[in-house]
Amino acid sequence: MLHPLAAATGSSGGFQGPSIDEFFPSVLLFAGTPFEFTRITLARLIAVVALVLIFWLGTRRMKLVPGRFQSVVELGLDFVRNNVANDILGKKDGKRFLPLLTTVFFLVLFMNLTGVVIFLNIAGTSTIGVPLLLAVVAYVAFIYAGVKKHPGTFFRNALVPPGVPWFLYIIVTPIELVSTFVLRPITLTLRLLMNMIVGHLLLVLFFSATTFFFFESGNLLALFGIGTAAFGFAFTLFEIFVGVLQAYVFSLLTAVYVQLALNDEH
């Protein structure tokens, strides 16, 4: 697989932009088995290890007057608690689902940020496995919350909402079935996945072009490398912002779906 910071040249010596092959990297270990280990797998593993290590170090010796590292960890936890869990679900239900929302937020965040880590240069969420898994977790939490709160009426009220004229149910029920129980996990998956794919392709494009202009093109074309390098740096910062934003959106939508399931209308 082409390294993001390497030049992309074809047999004719011309520049080649990134392709979908970027998301099918060479197998590092266990080739030909269900446990193939690629650079994307490595990025996911590093993200999980870093996440566990940071929170273990930040919470193992909690102090009443926190140090800088503990303060940063607590700031992150408070952000999810106040701006996602409590803000959407209220304090009572927010406390119940806080572990789930915190895990979702930070797992998506760390997986996203591997896309700008040198030598990894690809987000753990840029292939469908992790986004789909987290969307299924959010979907299960939505179903669980609804059935737990309204065991006898959750599915009925979701598919046959009260107050609708009976003859309209032939239209309303299929729409509710698709929008509530089919499209939600699909849209959660695709929203995160597509953002990470596009971000990665843009970074590969700019940095591959920079290397090409500086080391392959020659003459005055090398000056274009300055522009592509500047765009690459700017989009790296933008990709960090998008990574944080997508983690927030994913956890926020998970909380919104749970809140809809807990709504008294069910």
MIROVEX-267759 format. One record per residue (C-alpha): chain; z, x, y; residue number from 1. Coordinates in nm, 2 decimals, always signed. Each point is the difference from the previous one (the first is absolute). Example, Ala and Ser with C-alpha at 12.3 -4.5 7.8 and 13.67 -1.06 7.14 Angstrom:
2
node c = A	zz = +0.78	xx = +1.23	yy = -0.45	k = 1 $
node c = A	zz = -0.07	xx = +0.14	yy = +0.34	k = 2 $
END
This chain:
266
node c = A	zz = +0.00	xx = +0.00	yy = +0.00	k = 1 $
node c = A	zz = -0.08	xx = +0.12	yy = +0.35	k = 2 $
node c = A	zz = +0.30	xx = +0.13	yy = +0.18	k = 3 $
node c = A	zz = +0.03	xx = -0.18	yy = +0.34	k = 4 $
node c = A	zz = +0.01	xx = +0.32	yy = +0.20	k = 5 $
node c = A	zz = -0.30	xx = +0.16	yy = -0.18	k = 6 $
node c = A	zz = -0.36	xx = -0.02	yy = +0.10	k = 7 $
node c = A	zz = -0.21	xx = -0.26	yy = -0.16	k = 8 $
node c = A	zz = -0.34	xx = +0.14	yy = -0.07	k = 9 $
node c = A	zz = -0.28	xx = -0.11	yy = -0.23	k = 10 $
node c = A	zz = -0.24	xx = +0.22	yy = -0.20	k = 11 $
node c = A	zz = -0.22	xx = +0.01	yy = +0.31	k = 12 $
node c = A	zz = +0.28	xx = +0.14	yy = +0.21	k = 13 $
node c = A	zz = +0.03	xx = -0.32	yy = +0.21	k = 14 $
node c = A	zz = +0.31	xx = -0.19	yy = +0.09	k = 15 $
node c = A	zz = +0.11	xx = -0.27	yy = -0.24	k = 16 $
node c = A	zz = +0.26	xx = -0.26	yy = +0.11	k = 17 $
node c = A	zz = +0.29	xx = -0.12	yy = -0.22	k = 18 $
node c = A	zz = -0.07	xx = -0.25	yy = -0.28	k = 19 $
node c = A	zz = +0.19	xx = -0.22	yy = -0.23	k = 20 $
node c = A	zz = +0.03	xx = +0.30	yy = -0.23	k = 21 $
node c = A	zz = +0.29	xx = +0.11	yy = +0.22	k = 22 $
node c = A	zz = +0.22	xx = -0.26	yy = -0.18	k = 23 $
node c = A	zz = -0.09	xx = +0.14	yy = -0.35	k = 24 $
node c = A	zz = +0.14	xx = +0.35	yy = +0.02	k = 25 $
node c = A	zz = -0.02	xx = +0.25	yy = -0.28	k = 26 $
node c = A	zz = +0.26	xx = -0.04	yy = -0.27	k = 27 $
node c = A	zz = +0.27	xx = +0.27	yy = +0.01	k = 28 $
node c = A	zz = +0.19	xx = -0.08	yy = -0.32	k = 29 $
node c = A	zz = -0.04	xx = -0.22	yy = -0.31	k = 30 $
node c = A	zz = -0.37	xx = -0.06	yy = +0.03	k = 31 $
node c = A	zz = -0.14	xx = -0.27	yy = -0.22	k = 32 $
node c = A	zz = +0.33	xx = -0.17	yy = -0.05	k = 33 $
node c = A	zz = +0.16	xx = -0.31	yy = +0.17	k = 34 $
node c = A	zz = +0.23	xx = +0.25	yy = +0.18	k = 35 $
node c = A	zz = -0.26	xx = +0.19	yy = +0.20	k = 36 $
node c = A	zz = +0.16	xx = +0.19	yy = +0.28	k = 37 $
node c = A	zz = -0.21	xx = +0.04	yy = +0.32	k = 38 $
node c = A	zz = +0.07	xx = +0.09	yy = +0.36	k = 39 $
node c = A	zz = +0.07	xx = -0.36	yy = +0.08	k = 40 $
node c = A	zz = +0.26	xx = -0.01	yy = -0.27	k = 41 $
node c = A	zz = +0.15	xx = +0.32	yy = +0.13	k = 42 $
node c = A	zz = +0.01	xx = -0.16	yy = +0.35	k = 43 $
node c = A	zz = +0.18	xx = -0.30	yy = -0.13	k = 44 $
node c = A	zz = +0.25	xx = +0.21	yy = -0.20	k = 45 $
node c = A	zz = +0.08	xx = +0.22	yy = +0.31	k = 46 $
node c = A	zz = +0.04	xx = -0.31	yy = +0.21	k = 47 $
node c = A	zz = +0.25	xx = -0.15	yy = -0.24	k = 48 $
node c = A	zz = +0.19	xx = +0.33	yy = -0.04	k = 49 $
node c = A	zz = +0.02	xx = +0.05	yy = +0.37	k = 50 $
node c = A	zz = +0.12	xx = -0.35	yy = +0.06	k = 51 $
node c = A	zz = +0.27	xx = +0.02	yy = -0.26	k = 52 $
node c = A	zz = +0.11	xx = +0.35	yy = +0.12	k = 53 $
node c = A	zz = +0.01	xx = -0.10	yy = +0.37	k = 54 $
node c = A	zz = +0.21	xx = -0.31	yy = -0.06	k = 55 $
node c = A	zz = +0.23	xx = +0.18	yy = -0.24	k = 56 $
node c = A	zz = +0.06	xx = +0.28	yy = +0.24	k = 57 $
node c = A	zz = +0.04	xx = -0.24	yy = +0.29	k = 58 $
node c = A	zz = +0.26	xx = -0.23	yy = -0.17	k = 59 $
node c = A	zz = +0.19	xx = +0.21	yy = -0.25	k = 60 $
node c = A	zz = +0.27	xx = +0.11	yy = +0.26	k = 61 $
node c = A	zz = +0.01	xx = -0.29	yy = +0.25	k = 62 $
node c = A	zz = +0.20	xx = +0.08	yy = +0.31	k = 63 $
node c = A	zz = +0.15	xx = -0.23	yy = +0.25	k = 64 $
node c = A	zz = -0.16	xx = +0.21	yy = +0.27	k = 65 $
node c = A	zz = -0.34	xx = +0.07	yy = -0.16	k = 66 $
node c = A	zz = -0.19	xx = +0.33	yy = +0.04	k = 67 $
node c = A	zz = -0.36	xx = +0.01	yy = +0.10	k = 68 $
node c = A	zz = -0.14	xx = -0.03	yy = -0.35	k = 69 $
node c = A	zz = +0.23	xx = -0.29	yy = -0.09	k = 70 $
node c = A	zz = -0.09	xx = -0.17	yy = +0.34	k = 71 $
node c = A	zz = -0.37	xx = +0.02	yy = -0.07	k = 72 $
node c = A	zz = +0.05	xx = -0.16	yy = -0.35	k = 73 $
node c = A	zz = +0.22	xx = -0.27	yy = +0.14	k = 74 $
node c = A	zz = -0.25	xx = -0.07	yy = +0.28	k = 75 $
node c = A	zz = -0.27	xx = -0.06	yy = -0.26	k = 76 $
node c = A	zz = +0.23	xx = -0.23	yy = -0.21	k = 77 $
node c = A	zz = +0.11	xx = -0.19	yy = +0.31	k = 78 $
node c = A	zz = -0.36	xx = -0.05	yy = +0.10	k = 79 $
node c = A	zz = -0.08	xx = -0.18	yy = -0.32	k = 80 $
node c = A	zz = +0.33	xx = -0.19	yy = +0.00	k = 81 $
node c = A	zz = -0.03	xx = -0.13	yy = +0.36	k = 82 $
node c = A	zz = -0.38	xx = -0.02	yy = +0.06	k = 83 $
node c = A	zz = -0.11	xx = -0.12	yy = -0.34	k = 84 $
node c = A	zz = +0.28	xx = -0.15	yy = -0.22	k = 85 $
node c = A	zz = +0.23	xx = -0.16	yy = +0.26	k = 86 $
node c = A	zz = -0.27	xx = -0.09	yy = +0.25	k = 87 $
node c = A	zz = -0.21	xx = -0.19	yy = -0.26	k = 88 $
node c = A	zz = +0.26	xx = -0.12	yy = -0.26	k = 89 $
node c = A	zz = +0.32	xx = -0.01	yy = +0.20	k = 90 $
node c = A	zz = +0.31	xx = +0.19	yy = -0.09	k = 91 $
node c = A	zz = +0.09	xx = -0.18	yy = -0.32	k = 92 $
node c = A	zz = -0.33	xx = +0.01	yy = -0.17	k = 93 $
node c = A	zz = -0.09	xx = +0.32	yy = +0.17	k = 94 $
node c = A	zz = +0.29	xx = +0.17	yy = -0.17	k = 95 $
node c = A	zz = -0.12	xx = -0.13	yy = -0.34	k = 96 $
node c = A	zz = -0.35	xx = +0.13	yy = +0.03	k = 97 $
node c = A	zz = +0.08	xx = +0.31	yy = +0.21	k = 98 $
node c = A	zz = -0.02	xx = +0.25	yy = -0.30	k = 99 $
node c = A	zz = -0.35	xx = -0.13	yy = -0.09	k = 100 $
node c = A	zz = -0.13	xx = +0.01	yy = +0.36	k = 101 $
node c = A	zz = +0.15	xx = +0.34	yy = +0.06	k = 102 $
node c = A	zz = -0.16	xx = +0.14	yy = -0.32	k = 103 $
node c = A	zz = -0.34	xx = -0.15	yy = +0.09	k = 104 $
node c = A	zz = +0.00	xx = +0.13	yy = +0.35	k = 105 $
node c = A	zz = +0.09	xx = +0.36	yy = -0.07	k = 106 $
node c = A	zz = -0.20	xx = +0.02	yy = -0.32	k = 107 $
node c = A	zz = -0.32	xx = -0.12	yy = +0.19	k = 108 $
node c = A	zz = +0.09	xx = +0.23	yy = +0.29	k = 109 $
node c = A	zz = +0.04	xx = +0.32	yy = -0.20	k = 110 $
node c = A	zz = -0.30	xx = -0.08	yy = -0.22	k = 111 $
node c = A	zz = -0.21	xx = -0.06	yy = +0.32	k = 112 $
node c = A	zz = +0.11	xx = +0.33	yy = +0.17	k = 113 $
node c = A	zz = -0.12	xx = +0.22	yy = -0.29	k = 114 $
node c = A	zz = -0.34	xx = -0.06	yy = +0.15	k = 115 $
node c = A	zz = +0.08	xx = +0.24	yy = +0.28	k = 116 $
node c = A	zz = +0.19	xx = +0.26	yy = -0.21	k = 117 $
node c = A	zz = -0.19	xx = +0.32	yy = -0.03	k = 118 $
node c = A	zz = -0.14	xx = +0.08	yy = -0.34	k = 119 $
node c = A	zz = +0.06	xx = -0.36	yy = -0.12	k = 120 $
node c = A	zz = -0.21	xx = -0.17	yy = +0.27	k = 121 $
node c = A	zz = -0.01	xx = -0.33	yy = -0.17	k = 122 $
node c = A	zz = +0.23	xx = -0.30	yy = +0.02	k = 123 $
node c = A	zz = +0.17	xx = -0.12	yy = -0.32	k = 124 $
node c = A	zz = -0.10	xx = -0.35	yy = +0.11	k = 125 $
node c = A	zz = -0.37	xx = +0.08	yy = +0.03	k = 126 $
node c = A	zz = -0.08	xx = -0.12	yy = -0.35	k = 127 $
node c = A	zz = +0.08	xx = -0.35	yy = -0.12	k = 128 $
node c = A	zz = +0.29	xx = +0.08	yy = -0.24	k = 129 $
node c = A	zz = +0.29	xx = +0.02	yy = +0.24	k = 130 $
node c = A	zz = -0.11	xx = -0.27	yy = +0.25	k = 131 $
node c = A	zz = -0.06	xx = -0.24	yy = -0.29	k = 132 $
node c = A	zz = +0.33	xx = +0.08	yy = -0.16	k = 133 $
node c = A	zz = +0.19	xx = -0.06	yy = +0.32	k = 134 $
node c = A	zz = -0.19	xx = -0.32	yy = +0.07	k = 135 $
node c = A	zz = +0.10	xx = -0.12	yy = -0.35	k = 136 $
node c = A	zz = +0.36	xx = +0.08	yy = +0.08	k = 137 $
node c = A	zz = -0.02	xx = -0.19	yy = +0.33	k = 138 $
node c = A	zz = -0.16	xx = -0.29	yy = -0.19	k = 139 $
node c = A	zz = +0.27	xx = -0.01	yy = -0.26	k = 140 $
node c = A	zz = +0.27	xx = +0.01	yy = +0.27	k = 141 $
node c = A	zz = -0.17	xx = -0.30	yy = +0.17	k = 142 $
node c = A	zz = -0.01	xx = -0.20	yy = -0.32	k = 143 $
node c = A	zz = +0.36	xx = +0.10	yy = -0.09	k = 144 $
node c = A	zz = +0.13	xx = -0.09	yy = +0.34	k = 145 $
node c = A	zz = -0.17	xx = -0.34	yy = -0.01	k = 146 $
node c = A	zz = +0.10	xx = -0.09	yy = -0.36	k = 147 $
node c = A	zz = +0.36	xx = +0.12	yy = +0.06	k = 148 $
node c = A	zz = +0.04	xx = -0.21	yy = +0.32	k = 149 $
node c = A	zz = -0.20	xx = -0.30	yy = -0.10	k = 150 $
node c = A	zz = -0.01	xx = +0.00	yy = -0.39	k = 151 $
node c = A	zz = -0.14	xx = -0.35	yy = -0.03	k = 152 $
node c = A	zz = -0.23	xx = -0.03	yy = +0.29	k = 153 $
node c = A	zz = -0.14	xx = +0.34	yy = +0.10	k = 154 $
node c = A	zz = -0.33	xx = -0.02	yy = -0.18	k = 155 $
node c = A	zz = -0.04	xx = -0.37	yy = +0.05	k = 156 $
node c = A	zz = +0.05	xx = +0.02	yy = +0.38	k = 157 $
node c = A	zz = -0.21	xx = +0.31	yy = +0.03	k = 158 $
node c = A	zz = -0.30	xx = -0.16	yy = -0.18	k = 159 $
node c = A	zz = +0.06	xx = -0.36	yy = +0.10	k = 160 $
node c = A	zz = +0.15	xx = +0.02	yy = +0.35	k = 161 $
node c = A	zz = +0.19	xx = -0.32	yy = +0.10	k = 162 $
node c = A	zz = -0.14	xx = -0.22	yy = +0.28	k = 163 $
node c = A	zz = -0.37	xx = +0.04	yy = -0.09	k = 164 $
node c = A	zz = -0.20	xx = -0.32	yy = -0.09	k = 165 $
node c = A	zz = -0.04	xx = -0.01	yy = -0.38	k = 166 $
node c = A	zz = -0.38	xx = +0.00	yy = +0.01	k = 167 $
node c = A	zz = +0.00	xx = +0.33	yy = +0.18	k = 168 $
node c = A	zz = +0.19	xx = +0.18	yy = -0.27	k = 169 $
node c = A	zz = -0.33	xx = +0.06	yy = -0.19	k = 170 $
node c = A	zz = -0.09	xx = +0.23	yy = +0.29	k = 171 $
node c = A	zz = +0.34	xx = +0.13	yy = +0.11	k = 172 $
node c = A	zz = +0.14	xx = +0.10	yy = -0.34	k = 173 $
node c = A	zz = -0.28	xx = +0.24	yy = -0.09	k = 174 $
node c = A	zz = +0.01	xx = +0.15	yy = +0.35	k = 175 $
node c = A	zz = +0.38	xx = +0.05	yy = -0.03	k = 176 $
node c = A	zz = -0.03	xx = +0.14	yy = -0.35	k = 177 $
node c = A	zz = -0.25	xx = +0.26	yy = +0.11	k = 178 $
node c = A	zz = +0.15	xx = +0.09	yy = +0.34	k = 179 $
node c = A	zz = +0.36	xx = +0.01	yy = -0.12	k = 180 $
node c = A	zz = -0.01	xx = +0.13	yy = -0.36	k = 181 $
node c = A	zz = -0.33	xx = +0.20	yy = -0.01	k = 182 $
node c = A	zz = -0.10	xx = +0.14	yy = +0.34	k = 183 $
node c = A	zz = +0.34	xx = +0.13	yy = +0.11	k = 184 $
node c = A	zz = +0.03	xx = +0.28	yy = -0.25	k = 185 $
node c = A	zz = -0.37	xx = +0.08	yy = +0.03	k = 186 $
node c = A	zz = +0.02	xx = +0.02	yy = +0.38	k = 187 $
node c = A	zz = +0.31	xx = +0.21	yy = -0.01	k = 188 $
node c = A	zz = -0.17	xx = +0.24	yy = -0.23	k = 189 $
node c = A	zz = -0.33	xx = +0.03	yy = +0.19	k = 190 $
node c = A	zz = +0.16	xx = +0.03	yy = +0.34	k = 191 $
node c = A	zz = +0.19	xx = +0.31	yy = -0.09	k = 192 $
node c = A	zz = -0.27	xx = +0.15	yy = -0.23	k = 193 $
node c = A	zz = -0.29	xx = -0.04	yy = +0.25	k = 194 $
node c = A	zz = +0.20	xx = +0.15	yy = +0.29	k = 195 $
node c = A	zz = +0.08	xx = +0.31	yy = -0.21	k = 196 $
node c = A	zz = -0.35	xx = +0.04	yy = -0.13	k = 197 $
node c = A	zz = -0.16	xx = -0.02	yy = +0.34	k = 198 $
node c = A	zz = +0.26	xx = +0.24	yy = +0.15	k = 199 $
node c = A	zz = -0.06	xx = +0.26	yy = -0.27	k = 200 $
node c = A	zz = -0.38	xx = -0.02	yy = +0.03	k = 201 $
node c = A	zz = +0.02	xx = +0.05	yy = +0.38	k = 202 $
node c = A	zz = +0.22	xx = +0.30	yy = -0.03	k = 203 $
node c = A	zz = -0.22	xx = +0.15	yy = -0.27	k = 204 $
node c = A	zz = -0.31	xx = -0.06	yy = +0.22	k = 205 $
node c = A	zz = +0.14	xx = +0.17	yy = +0.31	k = 206 $
node c = A	zz = +0.15	xx = +0.30	yy = -0.17	k = 207 $
node c = A	zz = -0.29	xx = +0.05	yy = -0.23	k = 208 $
node c = A	zz = -0.23	xx = -0.02	yy = +0.30	k = 209 $
node c = A	zz = +0.22	xx = +0.25	yy = +0.19	k = 210 $
node c = A	zz = -0.03	xx = +0.25	yy = -0.29	k = 211 $
node c = A	zz = -0.37	xx = -0.05	yy = -0.02	k = 212 $
node c = A	zz = -0.07	xx = +0.05	yy = +0.37	k = 213 $
node c = A	zz = +0.23	xx = +0.31	yy = +0.02	k = 214 $
node c = A	zz = -0.11	xx = +0.18	yy = -0.31	k = 215 $
node c = A	zz = -0.33	xx = -0.15	yy = -0.12	k = 216 $
node c = A	zz = -0.21	xx = -0.12	yy = +0.29	k = 217 $
node c = A	zz = -0.02	xx = +0.31	yy = +0.22	k = 218 $
node c = A	zz = -0.14	xx = +0.02	yy = +0.35	k = 219 $
node c = A	zz = +0.12	xx = -0.24	yy = +0.27	k = 220 $
node c = A	zz = +0.06	xx = -0.27	yy = -0.26	k = 221 $
node c = A	zz = +0.34	xx = +0.17	yy = -0.06	k = 222 $
node c = A	zz = +0.11	xx = -0.15	yy = +0.33	k = 223 $
node c = A	zz = +0.00	xx = -0.34	yy = -0.16	k = 224 $
node c = A	zz = +0.28	xx = +0.12	yy = -0.22	k = 225 $
node c = A	zz = +0.24	xx = +0.00	yy = +0.29	k = 226 $
node c = A	zz = -0.07	xx = -0.37	yy = +0.05	k = 227 $
node c = A	zz = +0.04	xx = -0.09	yy = -0.36	k = 228 $
node c = A	zz = +0.32	xx = +0.21	yy = -0.03	k = 229 $
node c = A	zz = +0.14	xx = -0.19	yy = +0.30	k = 230 $
node c = A	zz = -0.09	xx = -0.33	yy = -0.15	k = 231 $
node c = A	zz = +0.15	xx = +0.11	yy = -0.33	k = 232 $
node c = A	zz = +0.33	xx = +0.08	yy = +0.16	k = 233 $
node c = A	zz = +0.00	xx = -0.33	yy = +0.20	k = 234 $
node c = A	zz = -0.08	xx = -0.20	yy = -0.32	k = 235 $
node c = A	zz = +0.28	xx = +0.19	yy = -0.19	k = 236 $
node c = A	zz = +0.25	xx = -0.13	yy = +0.26	k = 237 $
node c = A	zz = -0.16	xx = -0.34	yy = -0.02	k = 238 $
node c = A	zz = +0.03	xx = +0.01	yy = -0.38	k = 239 $
node c = A	zz = +0.37	xx = +0.07	yy = +0.02	k = 240 $
node c = A	zz = +0.03	xx = -0.30	yy = +0.23	k = 241 $
node c = A	zz = -0.20	xx = -0.22	yy = -0.24	k = 242 $
node c = A	zz = +0.21	xx = +0.12	yy = -0.29	k = 243 $
node c = A	zz = +0.32	xx = -0.11	yy = +0.17	k = 244 $
node c = A	zz = -0.16	xx = -0.33	yy = +0.12	k = 245 $
node c = A	zz = -0.12	xx = -0.09	yy = -0.35	k = 246 $
node c = A	zz = +0.34	xx = +0.07	yy = -0.15	k = 247 $
node c = A	zz = +0.15	xx = -0.24	yy = +0.26	k = 248 $
node c = A	zz = -0.27	xx = -0.26	yy = -0.05	k = 249 $
node c = A	zz = +0.03	xx = +0.00	yy = -0.38	k = 250 $
node c = A	zz = +0.38	xx = -0.03	yy = +0.01	k = 251 $
node c = A	zz = -0.02	xx = -0.26	yy = +0.27	k = 252 $
node c = A	zz = -0.24	xx = -0.22	yy = -0.19	k = 253 $
node c = A	zz = +0.21	xx = +0.04	yy = -0.31	k = 254 $
node c = A	zz = +0.30	xx = -0.14	yy = +0.20	k = 255 $
node c = A	zz = -0.22	xx = -0.28	yy = +0.15	k = 256 $
node c = A	zz = -0.11	xx = -0.11	yy = -0.35	k = 257 $
node c = A	zz = +0.36	xx = +0.00	yy = -0.12	k = 258 $
node c = A	zz = +0.10	xx = -0.20	yy = +0.31	k = 259 $
node c = A	zz = -0.27	xx = -0.26	yy = -0.07	k = 260 $
node c = A	zz = +0.12	xx = -0.04	yy = -0.35	k = 261 $
node c = A	zz = +0.36	xx = -0.05	yy = +0.12	k = 262 $
node c = A	zz = -0.11	xx = -0.26	yy = +0.26	k = 263 $
node c = A	zz = +0.18	xx = -0.33	yy = -0.04	k = 264 $
node c = A	zz = -0.33	xx = -0.18	yy = -0.01	k = 265 $
node c = A	zz = -0.03	xx = +0.11	yy = -0.36	k = 266 $
END
